[in-house]
Amino acid sequence: METETLVRDLLTFIGEDPDRKELRKTPARVTEMWHYITRGYRTDVAALLKDSVCDEPYSQMIMVRDINYYSICEHHLLPFYGKAHVAYIPNGKMIGLSKIPRLVDAFACRLQIQERLTNQIAETLQDTLKPHGVAVVIEATHLCMQMRGIEKQNAVVTTSALFGAFREDERSRNEFLHLIGQARVN
C-alpha cells in the first residue's frame, strides 16, 4: 500500500477529512518526512567509517560530547531526543572526528530504543577500531513518556555502554564521566 494512502487512512481514522484544504498536501509531506527521519536505514555504517580510519600512535582519550540527535521510539513511533557522549582510547587507529556524530545519526535515524542505540554506537567503534576502550553515554527525553502513559515532563533517561579500559580501569571511567559532566563552554 502506498504511504500517502496510509496517511490519508490515518487522518480519516482520527476523525479528520484528508480532503480538507489544509490537509490535502499532508500525506505527501508525511511521506517525505518519514523518508528523511529514517535515513539511517540507508546509511552503510561500514563504508561511512572505512575511509576515515587512519594509523596514528596517539593513545589518550578522544571524546566528542554533546552530540545532539533525534530518534523515533519503535514502540510508539514518537520521538526521543537528547545528547550522546562518545569516547575511545585508540590502539594505533583513529577515525575522523566528524565520523562520530555521523555514526550517532546513522543509528539514531532508525526506529530505535535508547539501549540498543547506545550499544550499536559502542560496538561499531569497538569492532572498527579495536581500541583500548570505548565509552558511550546517551541522555534522552522521550515523548512517549511525556505525551502519554506516565506523562512525566522532566524525566531524562540515561544509558551507557563501557568497553575495555572504560569498564576495567576506574581512572579511565572516572575521567570520562568527569569530562561529560563539565560545565559547557558556549
Secondary structure, 3 states (H helix, E strand, C coil): CCHHHHHHHHHHHCCCCCCCHHHCCHHHHHHHHHHHHCHHHHCCHHHHHHCCCEECCCCCCEEEEEEEEEEEECCCCCEEEEEEEEEEECCCEECCCCHHHHHHHHHHCCEECHHHHHHHHHHHHHHHHCCCEEEEEEEEEEHHHHCCCCCCCCCCEEEEEEEEHHHHCHHHHHHHHHHHHCCCCC
